Amino acid sequence: MKLLGLQKLTLLDFPGRMACTVFTGGCNFRCPFCHNASLVVNPNEQDVLPVEEFFSFLEGRKGLLDGVCVSGGEPLIQPDIEEFISRIKKMGFLVKLDTNGSYPETLKSLVDQKLVDYVAMDIKNSKENYFKTSGTDKIDLARMEQSAALLMEGTVPYEFRTTVVKELHSEEDFVKIGQWLSPDSPYFLQGFVDSGDIIGSGFSGYKKAEMEKFAKILRKTLKKVEIRGM
């Protein structure tokens, strides 16, 4: 495992749980608005968090934390991700996984083994604009569709989420996203904020009133739509 960061306490990342977040290095996407650019573009140049140091931290948080958010980068590119998550689970912690959905086989294996308790999958954009937003055309869109379909079976609690960027998303995109996902899918719009560590430049977020307009469009087809980060 390539671990490049640890947020020792979060009350927001794992819904309803007190958790920590561990960040893995590397990603197969190059979303131009990504706010963790250093984890994605130059993971080999970052300070590594030793795996045993992470598990030592967890040992000391037993009874204090409910769970662990495994984020990135894209965690599922790690070859030993199943072993890593299994070890977390054996310590008694719940696990939330953040993923871009491009590894449906690994996701299915984790779900089938009950190694994840909550999955947050990014929906980068409408299918027509997916590659523009993900920064690569080397990924088969069908793989994200497979992951989304797996989650929509409801075997594990999940959410879909989109970071909304003025230069990349339009009303029509949200009409099409609403038609793609199942009506019962929990869906979150997240306001874009320039972290100072993004891959591209020249991006901006929508105002809250505009985000509310997108949410209204989505609520025509989805039962649960909320806005985060505003």
Buried (B, 14 or more C-beta within 10 A) or exposed (E): BBBBBBEEEBEEBBEEBEBBBBBBBBBBBBBBBBBBBBBBBEBEEBEBBEBEEBBEBBEEBEEEBBBBBBBBBBBBBBEEBBEBBBBBBEEEBBBBBBBBBBBBEBBBBBBEEEBBBBBBBBBBBBBEBBBBBBBBEEBEBEBBBBBBEBBBEEEBBBBBBBBBBEBBBBEEBBBBBBEBBBEEBBBBBBBBBEEEEBBBEEBEBBEEEBBBBBBEBBEEBBEEBEBEBB
